[in-house]
Amino acid sequence: MWQIKCIKDSVKAVLPFQHQMRRLKDEMLGYTREPDKDRSTIRDGMVLIEWIGSVADAIVLEIGSGWQPMIPILFSLAGAKVFLTDMYPLMRPETFRAALDAIRENRDEIIARIHLSPDALDHAVRPCRDEEMERRLAELRLVYLAPCDCRSLAIEPGAIDVVMSRAVLEHIHPNVIEGIFREAYRLLRPGGITLHLVDHSDHWSHRDKRINAVNFLRYPDWLFRLTCINPQDYQNRLRHSQYRTLLESTGFIIKSEERSVDPQCLSSLSNMPITPKFRYFEAEDLATVNSILLAKAGRG
Ligand SMILES: C[S@@+](CC[C@H](N)C(=O)[O-])C[C@H]1O[C@@H](n2cnc3c(N)ncnc32)[C@H](O)[C@@H]1O
């Protein structure tokens, strides 16, 4: 039941040293990855690369790299140099190793989709000992900047070709997203692109199948905020159209977009109560559960 998970997460959030406690637990029990989740992250990473076209020799900045940097590794395999960012320094040797394991596990699909030689992939993602992580990151042209504030990064203006994210923006407050888009605009070379894959679904529905992906639209802000006491659970509930507006208001020109509208959510919306702030949105916008937006920096 999602409310129970929410209470447990909230209690964890008020305990001091929650990151250290999680790390201690991983050290004692070993870090465990989730192969199905990893496969879907890898598939999303390949979708991002396919949307861009070629990333050979591109300088890429990822917003919110998280624990296992599969997506930056894929970009590196496709020829890019990648700056990895996050507000928390979540990556560590066990999670880097888990990312390499996940890439090896999905090797055949990756080779087919990003046209790599099997030998190059096998060499790049060979097993790694803890003490080798820094050297292996450098070998893959991955630069880890976390912890950092993505609204203000120590990178020269115009130095980046692509700013991208996956499953991140929905966890960031709208005002902060605006700051991140402004910084992306500053960092991108003229004509550089920004690309974001956003999961608009109610994340509490991921584990509790009794609620649907638009369930969170019932609640007024003051009540929904109580489900986000743990910052890891924060969801901004922005709809697809609002990300478009934020990109355009920070100088970007939307070049392509794709969204998936969930038919079940669409039909549920007609007979469920919706909090007033969402009543003026189009039903398709409310029922959009995933989307990709690709935009160009307006100058150039
Ligand atoms: C769901 S994880 C996704 C991680 C990774 N992109 C992936 O697809 O596996 C969301 C990540 O966004 C990061 N994050 C949240 N707010 C952020 C912010 N303001 N700036 C940078 N990263 C942020 C979190 O720390 C977390 O690592």
The ligand as an SDF file (V2000), in Angstrom:
LIG
                    3D

 27 29  0  0  0  0  0  0  0  0999 V2000
   15.1130    8.5970  -10.3640 C   0  0  0  0  0  0  0  0  0  0  0  0
   16.7620    9.0960  -10.2740 S   0  0  0  0  0  0  0  0  0  0  0  0
   17.2550    8.8920  -11.9650 C   0  0  0  0  0  0  0  0  0  0  0  0
   18.7260    8.6190  -12.1020 C   0  0  0  0  0  0  0  0  0  0  0  0
   19.2090    8.3600  -13.5390 C   0  0  0  0  0  0  0  0  0  0  0  0
   18.9700    9.4960  -14.4010 N   0  0  0  0  0  0  0  0  0  0  0  0
   18.5440    7.1310  -14.1130 C   0  0  0  0  0  0  0  0  0  0  0  0
   17.7710    7.2690  -15.0520 O   0  0  0  0  0  0  0  0  0  0  0  0
   18.8300    6.0330  -13.6160 O   0  0  0  0  0  0  0  0  0  0  0  0
   16.6140   10.8500  -10.0950 C   0  0  0  0  0  0  0  0  0  0  0  0
   17.9530   11.5120   -9.8350 C   0  0  0  0  0  0  0  0  0  0  0  0
   17.7970   12.9340   -9.9210 O   0  0  0  0  0  0  0  0  0  0  0  0
   18.6270   13.5090   -8.9260 C   0  0  0  0  0  0  0  0  0  0  0  0
   18.1710   14.8820   -8.6540 N   0  0  0  0  0  0  0  0  0  0  0  0
   17.0620   15.2920   -7.9950 C   0  0  0  0  0  0  0  0  0  0  0  0
   17.0200   16.6270   -7.9260 N   0  0  0  0  0  0  0  0  0  0  0  0
   18.1130   17.0970   -8.5860 C   0  0  0  0  0  0  0  0  0  0  0  0
   18.6340   18.4000   -8.8750 C   0  0  0  0  0  0  0  0  0  0  0  0
   18.0040   19.5080   -8.4670 N   0  0  0  0  0  0  0  0  0  0  0  0
   19.7820   18.4790   -9.5690 N   0  0  0  0  0  0  0  0  0  0  0  0
   20.4200   17.3710   -9.9940 C   0  0  0  0  0  0  0  0  0  0  0  0
   19.9830   16.1120   -9.7500 N   0  0  0  0  0  0  0  0  0  0  0  0
   18.8490   15.9740   -9.0590 C   0  0  0  0  0  0  0  0  0  0  0  0
   18.4500   12.5660   -7.7400 C   0  0  0  0  0  0  0  0  0  0  0  0
   19.4620   12.7470   -6.7770 O   0  0  0  0  0  0  0  0  0  0  0  0
   18.5150   11.2180   -8.4500 C   0  0  0  0  0  0  0  0  0  0  0  0
   19.8200   10.7640   -8.5780 O   0  0  0  0  0  0  0  0  0  0  0  0
  1  2  1  0
  2  3  1  0
  2 10  1  0
  3  4  1  0
  4  5  1  0
  5  6  1  0
  5  7  1  0
  7  8  2  0
  7  9  1  0
 10 11  1  0
 11 12  1  0
 11 26  1  0
 12 13  1  0
 13 14  1  0
 13 24  1  0
 14 15  1  0
 14 23  1  0
 15 16  2  0
 16 17  1  0
 17 18  1  0
 17 23  2  0
 18 19  1  0
 18 20  2  0
 20 21  1  0
 21 22  2  0
 22 23  1  0
 24 25  1  0
 24 26  1  0
 26 27  1  0
M  CHG  2   2   1   9  -1
M  END
$$$$
